[in-house]
Amino acid sequence: MPVSSVCVFAALSGSVCMDMAFLSPAVGCLCIFYWLHLLFCSKRSLGSMTSKQWMLAVCFSLASVLGTAESVTTETQKYTCRTLGSGVIQPFNGSSFYLRSNCSFTLTRFTHNRVECDITIQRGDSGLLVKVEIIINKIRVVLQNGSILVEEKSVSLPYDHTYQHIFHYGIYTKLRSSLLPLSITWHDVPGGIDSVWVELEQELSADMTGLCGIYNVSGNRQQLITESMITEDMCQTRDPVFTVNRVS
């Protein structure tokens, strides 16, 4: 192929590449290849450039492509709290612990942009969750006996509300808030709920309390459990275990 044709092809391909370089490192490398060809073509017509100038041009091209790819792939930090099985708790920060109880507990409670969020859980004698209560902006959602109640009314899925959306998510069910950077995912099984995930796409709130953890604190778990328990008569709590490995 004539050198002039190669130069035209390199110029056109390089322009397209720069618009698509964020897709993957492979595309970025291809762009570098085209721009090097374009620099070669320019050198033939502008032979007066020194070797240092050519090196600076190459470095600038590399920085442009790789910098574009890096800036686009940056993701928002997510924090996840989970409760699994018959009592495993994985807080937002720190290691997991095991808590077997049929008492009601605050899983997490916080305020973000003046919107209050309060999530409570209660396990039955089998260890499965028999009741999960989610209150966001004073709207109460209760998960119990395989049903979803919004303000004491049973709803079917998908459920779309001004402030929240509840829908099937594969084998799970998910509630996504439009007021908070928050989603709650759970898995129904015969007899109750065996897992709940609370995901936050924000920095942890300074007023956060509950089993999911206190803001920037991963210390005394026994104190955390005591403060998170909702006082009730006739409920029992076994001695918690604090040596559970972090859930991956």
Backbone torsions as a table, in degrees:
resi	resn	phi	psi	omega
1	MET	NA	134.5	179.1
2	PRO	-58.6	150.6	-178.3
3	VAL	-59.5	-38.3	-179.0
4	SER	-62.7	-39.3	178.9
5	SER	-66.5	-40.0	177.5
6	VAL	-60.1	-40.8	-179.1
7	CYS	-64.5	-43.7	179.7
8	VAL	-63.3	-44.7	179.4
9	PHE	-61.3	-41.6	179.6
10	ALA	-64.3	-40.5	-179.3
11	ALA	-64.5	-46.4	-179.6
12	LEU	-65.7	-45.3	-178.9
13	SER	-65.3	-38.7	179.2
14	GLY	-62.9	-39.2	179.9
15	SER	-64.9	-44.1	178.6
16	VAL	-63.5	-41.3	-177.9
17	CYS	-60.3	-41.6	-176.9
18	MET	-61.5	-30.3	178.8
19	ASP	-76.8	-19.4	-175.2
20	MET	-116.2	6.4	-173.2
21	ALA	-63.4	-23.4	-177.2
22	PHE	-72.9	-12.5	-174.3
23	LEU	-65.4	-41.5	-179.1
24	SER	-166.9	161.1	175.6
25	PRO	-59.9	-32.0	-179.7
26	ALA	-62.9	-42.1	177.8
27	VAL	-65.0	-38.4	178.0
28	GLY	-60.9	-42.6	178.7
29	CYS	-64.3	-38.7	178.1
30	LEU	-62.8	-38.9	178.4
31	CYS	-62.7	-41.0	178.9
32	ILE	-60.1	-41.4	179.3
33	PHE	-59.1	-45.7	-179.6
34	TYR	-65.8	-40.6	-178.4
35	TRP	-69.3	-31.5	175.0
36	LEU	-65.2	-39.3	175.4
37	HIS	-62.7	-40.1	-179.7
38	LEU	-65.9	-38.4	176.9
39	LEU	-64.1	-37.5	177.5
40	PHE	-61.6	-43.5	179.7
41	CYS	-64.3	-40.4	179.7
42	SER	-64.9	-35.1	-178.5
43	LYS	-64.8	-33.8	179.7
44	ARG	-65.1	-32.7	-178.4
45	SER	-94.9	-19.9	179.8
46	LEU	-125.1	65.2	-173.9
47	GLY	-68.6	-5.3	-176.2
48	SER	-80.1	-10.3	-178.6
49	MET	-69.5	139.9	-179.9
50	THR	-82.0	168.7	-179.6
51	SER	-63.7	-36.1	178.6
52	LYS	-65.5	-38.2	179.0
53	GLN	-66.0	-39.6	177.9
54	TRP	-65.2	-39.6	178.8
55	MET	-63.3	-41.7	177.7
56	LEU	-63.6	-38.8	179.5
57	ALA	-64.1	-43.0	179.0
58	VAL	-63.5	-45.3	179.9
59	CYS	-61.3	-39.5	178.9
60	PHE	-63.4	-40.7	178.9
61	SER	-63.7	-44.5	178.3
62	LEU	-60.6	-45.6	-178.7
63	ALA	-63.8	-37.7	-178.8
64	SER	-64.5	-46.8	-176.8
65	VAL	-69.7	-52.1	-176.8
66	LEU	-67.4	-35.3	178.9
67	GLY	-65.4	-39.2	177.5
68	THR	-62.3	-45.8	-178.6
69	ALA	-62.6	-40.6	-176.7
70	GLU	-69.2	-39.5	-175.3
71	SER	-69.1	-32.7	-176.3
72	VAL	-78.9	-29.7	-174.7
73	THR	-85.5	0.0	177.9
74	THR	-67.1	130.3	-176.2
75	GLU	-113.0	156.8	176.9
76	THR	-70.7	137.7	179.1
77	GLN	-65.1	133.2	177.7
78	LYS	-115.6	142.6	174.2
79	TYR	-119.5	133.5	-176.4
80	THR	-127.0	132.4	171.7
81	CYS	-117.4	137.2	-177.7
82	ARG	-133.7	149.3	166.3
83	THR	-128.7	128.6	-171.0
84	LEU	-130.1	156.6	173.0
85	GLY	58.3	-136.6	-175.7
86	SER	-95.1	5.1	177.1
87	GLY	162.0	12.3	177.4
88	VAL	-72.9	131.1	177.5
89	ILE	-119.9	122.7	173.8
90	GLN	-110.6	103.5	-177.4
91	PRO	-69.3	172.7	174.6
92	PHE	-60.6	-39.0	178.6
93	ASN	-125.0	147.6	172.7
94	GLY	89.1	-174.8	-174.2
95	SER	-86.4	163.0	179.9
96	SER	-75.3	161.1	171.7
97	PHE	-146.1	165.6	-176.6
98	TYR	-114.7	128.2	-178.5
99	LEU	-134.4	111.2	179.1
100	ARG	-105.0	114.9	-176.8
101	SER	-160.1	149.9	172.2
102	ASN	-104.7	15.4	174.0
103	CYS	-82.1	163.1	174.0
104	SER	-86.3	140.1	-179.9
105	PHE	-133.0	149.1	168.6
106	THR	-77.8	119.7	176.9
107	LEU	-77.9	-48.6	172.6
108	THR	-157.4	147.9	177.0
109	ARG	-146.2	130.5	179.6
110	PHE	-162.2	170.8	176.4
111	THR	-126.3	134.1	179.3
112	HIS	-135.8	121.9	-177.7
113	ASN	51.4	42.8	177.6
114	ARG	69.1	10.2	175.8
115	VAL	-102.4	124.4	-177.7
116	GLU	-90.9	141.4	176.4
117	CYS	-129.4	131.5	-179.3
118	ASP	-141.8	116.8	-179.3
119	ILE	-120.6	123.0	178.6
120	THR	-120.8	152.7	-179.2
121	ILE	-133.5	154.7	173.7
122	GLN	-146.1	130.9	178.3
123	ARG	-98.7	153.4	174.1
124	GLY	-92.1	-172.8	-178.5
125	ASP	-65.9	-25.2	179.6
126	SER	-76.7	-14.9	-176.7
127	GLY	100.5	-18.9	177.3
128	LEU	-73.0	152.3	175.7
129	LEU	-72.2	125.8	179.3
130	VAL	-104.3	-13.0	178.1
131	LYS	-154.3	129.6	173.0
132	VAL	-127.3	126.4	-179.8
133	GLU	-117.3	126.4	-178.0
134	ILE	-120.7	118.4	177.7
135	ILE	-119.1	116.0	177.7
136	ILE	-127.7	122.0	-178.7
137	ASN	54.3	40.2	176.0
138	LYS	70.7	5.6	174.3
139	ILE	-93.2	124.2	-171.4
140	ARG	-102.9	124.2	176.0
141	VAL	-118.0	128.7	-179.5
142	VAL	-120.4	129.1	174.6
143	LEU	-105.5	115.6	-175.1
144	GLN	-159.4	136.0	177.4
145	ASN	54.8	36.4	178.3
146	GLY	77.3	3.3	-178.6
147	SER	-109.8	159.5	175.6
148	ILE	-119.7	117.8	-179.9
149	LEU	-111.3	126.3	174.9
150	VAL	-113.0	115.9	-175.8
151	GLU	52.1	45.6	175.0
152	GLU	69.8	12.5	177.4
153	LYS	-117.2	130.8	-180.0
154	SER	-68.9	137.3	-179.1
155	VAL	-125.0	154.4	175.2
156	SER	-105.4	161.6	-176.2
157	LEU	-105.2	149.0	-2.9
158	PRO	-73.6	145.2	179.3
159	TYR	-113.4	118.0	-178.9
160	ASP	-114.6	122.5	179.0
161	HIS	-127.0	162.1	-179.6
162	THR	-54.4	-37.4	-172.3
163	TYR	-106.3	-14.6	-178.5
164	GLN	-156.5	156.0	-178.1
165	HIS	-131.3	133.8	179.2
166	ILE	-122.9	129.6	-174.2
167	PHE	-155.2	161.5	175.0
168	HIS	-71.6	140.8	-178.0
169	TYR	-133.8	78.0	-171.7
170	GLY	67.3	-126.7	177.6
171	ILE	-84.7	0.1	-178.0
172	TYR	-107.2	174.2	172.0
173	THR	-124.3	140.5	-175.6
174	LYS	-129.1	139.5	170.8
175	LEU	-112.9	125.9	178.6
176	ARG	-120.2	126.8	-179.3
177	SER	-88.2	141.0	174.6
178	SER	-95.5	-4.7	178.2
179	LEU	-99.8	-24.3	-177.8
180	LEU	-127.4	150.9	173.7
181	PRO	-77.3	63.8	-167.9
182	LEU	-138.3	141.6	170.0
183	SER	-140.6	147.3	179.0
184	ILE	-125.8	127.3	-177.8
185	THR	-122.0	138.7	179.5
186	TRP	-142.6	164.3	-177.6
187	HIS	-128.1	116.2	178.8
188	ASP	-84.4	137.9	173.8
189	VAL	-135.4	164.3	176.2
190	PRO	-56.3	123.0	178.6
191	GLY	99.4	-6.0	179.0
192	GLY	155.0	-149.9	-179.1
193	ILE	-122.3	128.2	-176.4
194	ASP	-100.4	-7.1	178.8
195	SER	-159.5	143.5	176.2
196	VAL	-138.6	132.1	174.9
197	TRP	-115.2	134.6	171.8
198	VAL	-116.5	118.1	-178.3
199	GLU	-113.6	130.4	177.5
200	LEU	-117.8	129.9	175.3
201	GLU	-106.0	61.0	-178.0
202	GLN	-164.4	168.4	171.4
203	GLU	-68.5	146.1	-179.5
204	LEU	-62.3	137.3	-175.9
205	SER	-72.2	143.7	-177.5
206	ALA	-67.9	-21.6	-178.6
207	ASP	-100.5	16.2	-174.1
208	MET	-69.7	135.5	176.0
209	THR	-136.7	174.3	177.9
210	GLY	111.2	175.9	-178.2
211	LEU	-62.4	-26.1	179.0
212	CYS	-69.1	-11.6	174.5
213	GLY	118.4	158.6	175.7
214	ILE	-98.5	146.7	-177.0
215	TYR	-48.8	121.8	172.6
216	ASN	60.2	23.4	-179.2
217	VAL	-131.6	130.3	176.5
218	SER	-133.6	43.7	-172.3
219	GLY	-95.0	-116.4	-170.8
220	ASN	-67.4	106.2	-178.5
221	ARG	-70.4	-36.0	-179.6
222	GLN	-62.1	-41.0	176.7
223	GLN	-65.1	-39.8	178.6
224	LEU	-60.4	-43.8	180.0
225	ILE	-64.9	-45.4	-179.0
226	THR	-60.8	-44.2	-178.2
227	GLU	-73.4	-22.0	-178.1
228	SER	-88.8	-15.4	-178.2
229	MET	-71.7	134.4	174.9
230	ILE	-92.3	116.4	-171.5
231	THR	-57.8	124.7	177.8
232	GLU	-144.7	149.0	173.5
233	ASP	-83.7	155.3	173.1
234	MET	62.6	32.6	171.7
235	CYS	-122.4	154.4	-174.6
236	GLN	-126.8	147.2	177.2
237	THR	-130.9	125.0	175.5
238	ARG	-78.7	162.5	177.7
239	ASP	-61.0	123.3	-178.7
240	PRO	-69.5	157.3	177.3
241	VAL	-113.7	128.1	-174.2
242	PHE	-109.8	17.9	-176.2
243	THR	-111.3	15.4	179.8
244	VAL	-70.5	135.1	178.4
245	ASN	-68.5	156.6	179.3
246	ARG	-63.1	133.0	179.5
247	VAL	-74.9	131.5	-179.5
248	SER	-97.7	NA	NA
